[in-house]
């Protein structure tokens, strides 16, 4: 999960660079948008996979209640934020939305909450 968090942070960094160039009305470097998509898509996929497999493994392998910890609750929030950012990003990509700032806010909150969930998960390590 730390690798997916790193990938998400890199996607956030590239997305914020796109935002800065848009706000300044400056020309973008070629390949900025495809780079953001190349980083963001696998990051969201890996985080979604971890969000599904985490509770499953905690129940089956450890016999815990699902989402019994702060880590689990934060993880659920992470899933919701990344899902919303991904759905809005897809709408932006296809031209069905123009809410670039909302997408940036959702992505930023998702990465920050994922970092918080990672820290909260340290106490669960064996």
N, C-alpha and C positions, 0 to 999 in steps of 0.2 A: 504494500500500500504506500510505502514511502516513495517508491519509484513513480507511482501514479500521481502522488502529490507533487513531486518534482516536475513531472511532465505538465501537470495542470498549472504550476507556477510559471513555467516557461511559456505556456499558451497565454496566460494572463499577461505576461510581459510583452509578448508580441502583439496581443490585442490592444494593450494600452498604447503601444507605439503607433498602431493604426489610428487610434482615437486622437492622439496628439497631432498627427499629421492632418487628420480631418478637421480638427478644431482650428488649427493654424492655417488651414487652406493651403498647405504646402504639398508639393508633389511627393508621392510615396515612392519608396524604393521598389523596384520591380520584385515581385514575389512575396511581398509582405503578407498579403491576404492568404495566398496558398500556404505559406509557412504557418500562419496562425491555425488554419484548418488542419494541417498535417499534425500539429501538436495537440490541438483541442479534441479532435475526434477520438483518438486512442485514449487520451486522458479520461474523457467522460466514460468511454466504454470500460476501462479498467476500474474506475471508481464505482460505476454501477455494478460491475461484477463483484467487487469487494463488498459493496453494500448489500448484495443479495447473499453472497457466500458467508459473510461474517456472522450474521445471526444463525444461519444454518449450521455452521461449524460450532458455534457456541452451544447450541442445543444438542447436537449429535455427538460432538467430541468431548464436551465438558459437562454436559448435563445442566447447563444454566438455563434460566428463564430468558427468552428473547428480549432484547433491549432493556435489560435490567440495570444497566449502568449508565453513567453520564456519557461514556464513549458511545454506547448504542444510541442514545437519544440524539447526541450531536451527529452521529453518522446518518441517522434518518433525516435530519435537517440538511446535511450535506447532500444527500441524494436528491432531496426536493429542490435545493438551490441549483445544483448542477443540471438536473432535469429541466428546470425552467430556463436556465441559461442556454442549454442545448436546443430546446424547442424554439426559443426566440431567435437564437443564432441561425437555425434552419430557415425560419421565416425571413430573416434579414438576407440570407444567402439567395433565396428564391425571389426576393423583391416584394414579398407580401407584407413587409413591416419596415418601419424606419426608426425604430426605437433603439438606436445604437447606445444611448446613455443608459437605458434600463438594462440592456445586455451587459454592458461594462459593470454596472453595479451588481447585478446578479453573479457575474463571474468573480468579481472581487470578493463579495461576501462568501461565495462558495469556497474559494481557496482559503480564505481566512478561517472559516468554520472547519474546513478539513484539517488545517494545521492545529486548531484547537482540539479537534477530535483525536488527532494523532497523539498529542500530548496527554490527553485524558486516557488514552489506551495503554500508556506505559504501565499503569498500576495493574493491568490485567495480564501482563506478561508473566510467564512461569518463572 
